[in-house]
Amino acid sequence: MNRRLVTTLAGAVVASCLASTPARAGVEIQIFPPSWFIATARPVYYEGHASYWYGNRWHYRDGGRWRSYNDEPSNLHEYRGRREPERHYYEREHERRHWEHDRDR
Amino acid sequence: MRFLRLTGLAMVFGFGLSAAAAYAQAPSPTAGGAPAASASPAEDQAGLELKEHHRHHHHGGVTKFIAMSLDTLGTDDAKRPQIEKLQSDLHAEMAGAREAEKSVLLTLADGIAAGTVDAAKVDAAIAKLTAAADGVHGASLDTLNKLHAILSPPERAALADKVEAHWEVWHQSNNEADPAGREHGGRLARLTEEVGLTPDQVTKMSAALHAAPAGGSAKFDPQKGEAHVKAFATAFVGDTFDAKAVTSNANGQLASRGATRMAHFYETVTPLLTPEQRTKLAANLREHANYQPSPSAK
C-alpha cells in the first residue's frame, strides 16, 4: 500500500514537472508601453479604455495592470489602416512654433 | 531501501516545487504591471524629445503634466475645441511661473555666453520660480473641475495614466539619472549632440559633475511629488471630482528641483566649453526660454 502510494505520488510530481516545463518555455515575454511612450502617444478608445499601439500590438490598462490583445481586434486593425498612430514630438513642436513666431513677426 | 526511496521522492518533490515556483514567477503573456521608466526599452525620438523638454521646463509641476497630457489625450473631434480652451486656460494659469522660468533660463544663457554663470543670480531666479509654481495648483482648481466634467470615464483614466507617465519621465530625468552619466539620452549625450563636445570634454565634464554634487538635492523628497500625482490620478478617475480635495501640492518643489539641477549642470560645464560652443548653447537655452505652449490637444 505504502509502495503504491509512493509510486503514485512520484508519478504525479514528475508528470506536473513535465507539463509545466514546456508551458514555461512557450511563454512569450511581452514588453508593455513604457512611460515615455504613454506620455507621447495618442491612444485609440476601444471597449471602454485607451489602447496604445506599441511593439506591434495593442495594449491597454486594466486597473493597475497592462494587458494586450493577442489577436488584433478588427476595429483597431481598421483604424491602423486609416491612420498612423500619432506621437507628439516636444522639441520639434517647439521648433515649429518658434519658426512660426519668427515668420509672423 | 525505504530511506533511499523516501529521499528520492523528496528530491522529485523539491524539483517539482521549484519548477512550479519558477513558472508562477514567469511573466504572463497577456498582463503586466505599471510601466517603469528605469527598466523601459531605450527611448525613440519622441521619448528623447520628451526627456529634453522635462529637463528644461518645470514651471507648473504636476499641473504642467496635466496640461501636457492633453497634447495626446485623443478625444473625439467634437470635444476638441473645448479641451483646447481648457488647455489654454491651464497654460494661462501657469503664465507667471513660466515667466519666472524664462528668467532662470535667460540668466543661465547670459552666463554661458559670458563664460561664467552668476550662481547667486540664478538661485534668486529659481526662488521666484519656486514661489510662482507653488501658486499654480490653487489657480487651476476651476479648470481642472471643468476638465473632469467634460471628459468621459475612459478619457479620465487615460489622462491619469498620462500624468503618471509624465511624472515618471520627469522623475527619472531630474532625480534618478546620474547627473554625470554619459548614457544615451542623458544630459551629457544631448549636449554632445547640441554643441559637438569632444570625448576629452565629455570625460572632464563627467568628472566635474561627479565632484560637485547638485545643490539642493538633499532637500528633494520625491515622495511629495508621488503623493501629488497619485492623489490627483486617484481622484480624477472617480465619477465626481473636486480639485480642492487634492490637498497635496508638490508643484513648487518640482520646479525648484528641476531648475536647480538644470542650473547646476550648466554652471559646471560652462568653463569647459569653447567660446563657439558657449554661443551655440546659449542660443539653445534662449529658445527654451521663449517656449510658448499653444493648444495642441489631439
Contacts between the chains, C-beta under 8 A, distances in Angstrom:
chain1	res1	chain2	res2	distance
A	6	B	5	6.1
A	6	B	6	7.7
A	6	B	9	5.9
A	9	B	9	6.6
A	9	B	13	7.9
A	10	B	8	7.5
A	10	B	9	5.5
A	10	B	12	5.5
A	13	B	12	5.0
A	13	B	13	5.5
A	13	B	15	7.7
A	13	B	16	4.1
A	14	B	12	6.1
A	14	B	16	7.5
A	16	B	16	5.5
A	16	B	19	7.8
A	16	B	20	7.0
A	17	B	12	7.9
A	17	B	15	6.1
A	17	B	16	4.9
A	17	B	19	5.0
A	20	B	19	5.2
A	20	B	20	6.0
A	20	B	23	4.9
A	21	B	19	6.2
A	23	B	23	6.7
A	24	B	19	7.8
A	24	B	22	6.7
A	24	B	23	4.8
A	24	B	26	5.6
A	27	B	26	5.1
A	27	B	27	6.9
A	27	B	29	6.0
A	28	B	29	5.0
A	29	B	27	5.5
A	30	B	27	7.0
A	30	B	29	6.4
A	30	B	30	7.7
A	30	B	32	6.6
A	31	B	41	6.2
A	32	B	32	4.4
A	32	B	33	7.9
A	32	B	35	5.9
A	33	B	35	6.0
A	34	B	35	4.8
A	34	B	36	7.5
A	34	B	37	6.5
A	34	B	40	3.0
A	34	B	41	6.3
A	34	B	43	7.9
A	34	B	47	7.6
A	35	B	35	4.9
A	35	B	36	7.6
A	35	B	37	4.5
A	35	B	40	6.6
A	35	B	164	7.6
A	35	B	165	4.1
A	35	B	166	7.8
A	35	B	168	3.9
A	35	B	169	5.2
A	35	B	172	7.8
A	36	B	37	6.9
A	36	B	40	6.9
A	36	B	43	5.0
A	36	B	46	7.5
A	36	B	47	3.5
A	36	B	50	5.5
A	36	B	51	7.0
A	36	B	165	7.4
A	36	B	169	5.3
A	37	B	35	7.8
A	37	B	40	8.0
A	37	B	44	7.9
A	37	B	46	7.9
A	37	B	47	6.6
A	37	B	165	8.0
A	38	B	35	6.4
A	38	B	161	5.8
A	38	B	162	6.0
A	38	B	165	3.9
A	39	B	50	5.8
A	39	B	68	7.4
A	39	B	69	7.4
A	39	B	72	7.4
A	39	B	162	5.8
A	39	B	165	4.1
A	39	B	166	5.0
A	39	B	169	5.8
A	40	B	46	4.2
A	40	B	47	6.4
A	40	B	49	7.9
A	40	B	50	5.4
A	40	B	72	6.3
A	41	B	46	7.7
A	41	B	72	6.0
A	42	B	72	4.6
A	42	B	73	7.6
A	42	B	74	4.3
A	42	B	298	5.3
A	43	B	72	7.7
A	43	B	73	7.9
A	43	B	74	4.9
A	43	B	158	5.7
A	44	B	74	6.7
A	45	B	74	6.9
A	45	B	154	5.4
A	45	B	155	7.4
A	45	B	158	7.8
A	48	B	153	7.6
A	48	B	154	5.4
A	49	B	154	5.4
A	49	B	157	6.8
A	49	B	158	7.8
A	50	B	74	7.0
A	50	B	154	6.0
A	50	B	155	7.6
A	50	B	157	6.9
A	50	B	158	3.7
A	50	B	161	7.0
A	61	B	157	6.9
A	61	B	161	5.7
A	62	B	31	7.5
A	64	B	33	7.5
A	64	B	34	6.6
A	65	B	31	5.0
A	65	B	32	6.4
A	65	B	33	6.3
A	65	B	34	7.8
A	66	B	31	6.8
A	66	B	32	4.6
A	66	B	33	7.1
A	66	B	34	7.4
A	66	B	35	7.1
A	67	B	30	5.6
A	67	B	31	5.0
A	67	B	32	7.8
A	68	B	30	5.7
A	68	B	31	7.9
A	70	B	29	7.3
A	70	B	30	6.4
A	86	B	72	7.3
A	86	B	74	8.0
A	86	B	298	6.2
A	87	B	46	4.3
A	87	B	72	7.8
A	88	B	46	6.5
A	88	B	50	8.0
A	88	B	71	4.9
A	88	B	72	5.0
A	88	B	296	7.5
A	88	B	298	7.4
A	89	B	45	6.7
A	89	B	46	5.2
A	89	B	49	5.1
A	90	B	46	7.8
A	90	B	49	4.6
A	90	B	50	5.4
A	90	B	52	7.3
A	90	B	53	4.0
A	91	B	49	4.0
A	91	B	52	5.6
A	91	B	53	6.5
A	92	B	49	6.5
A	93	B	296	6.9
A	94	B	53	7.5
A	94	B	287	7.3
A	94	B	288	7.8
A	94	B	291	5.9
A	95	B	287	7.8
A	97	B	292	6.1
A	97	B	294	6.3
A	98	B	287	6.1
A	98	B	290	6.7
A	101	B	290	7.7
A	101	B	292	6.8
